Amino acid sequence: MHAPARPVPPRYDRWPIALQYAMRNRGALVQCGPGMRGAGWPDSPTVRLTALAPWLQTGVAASHLTAAWVWGALDDCPKPLSVSSDPGNHRRVKHGSRHHELRFAAGDRIHLGEFQVTTPARTVLDLLHTDGQLDDLAFGACVRLLRDHPGARDRVASSLARYSRPWVKRAREHFAALAATHDSALDSPQRSPKE
């Protein structure tokens, strides 16, 4: 027996601007990051990603802190938005977003509805490759992603162990600090994004 298909959130960004404003004033549309969602749609990863539709083109995925927000690891959508694509697939960046060209392995991105987002494990890896120290926002997002997504911690550790390039050293240091400082937080019971 097949599970019923999940409904896909509507693309409110395609509505005429006047209708968008009218529906916001009536309370039928609510803010969801820089976009909107229907008031009756739950705040979920698919709904959050669909709200980012104007910034996501074919071949482009939400990534870094933006992906962390999509997965519920951040309460507020960061500015500017971060989007990524394969090298050589540089797209014209919409105002309010930063574009990264990254090498993706199979399974690093997934579709939620019609748009792509980096997986929780890949999102953590991208954040760990930050130069300098991880700021509190990225650190907290990594903790929540690793804690709330079973298997992500093992996938991140495995990926970091696979490479010996100099740029991986900083990511390993970030991961070690994350594990050392927040081992108990990573092992605590899962919480829903709303808690």
Phi, psi and omega in degrees: 000131183273142175287145179294146179295140178283140179293145179265130180299144179294155176267090181291339178294344179273349179288152174301144182306317181299320179292321177301312180296317181298317181289330174292318180296329178278349181088008180282334175242140178232157180296138176218093188064223178278353181252205182224157172223156175293141182301333180274353180272134180291152178282093184232167178304318181295318180292318178298317181294320178296327177295339179270007185313317181299339182259355184248117178255174176302131179085001181247136181240146170294137184215179177053226183293333177295316177295322178301320177294317179304318182281357178088011180276350175230143179282326182243141179289128182288155175237136354287164175292150175247127176230152183222153174215172178295154177304140180082356179253039183293130181249158174293126186272130177286147180308136179092011178223156178242131183257134177241140172256117185231153173272119180256136172273164176302132178089001178282339179233147175226157176270133168238106189071229183262004185240163183251149175218148175291147179296162177305317180295316179294325178299315177298315179302316179298319180291325179292337180276013177294138174289150179072204181276148173289130177285168184301323181296310180293321179299312179297321178297318178298316179301312182294319179296316181291324181285320188272352183236097182306136179089343182297319181299316179294320179295321179294312180300317180297317180296318180292328180285339185286335187246152179237013181291152183303325183291344178281337182303314181296319179297319177297320179297317177299316182295319178297318178296320179298312181293318183292319184280326189235032178303317181292325178292323180291330182267356181289160181302152180293145174241154174283155180303337183277347183284000000 
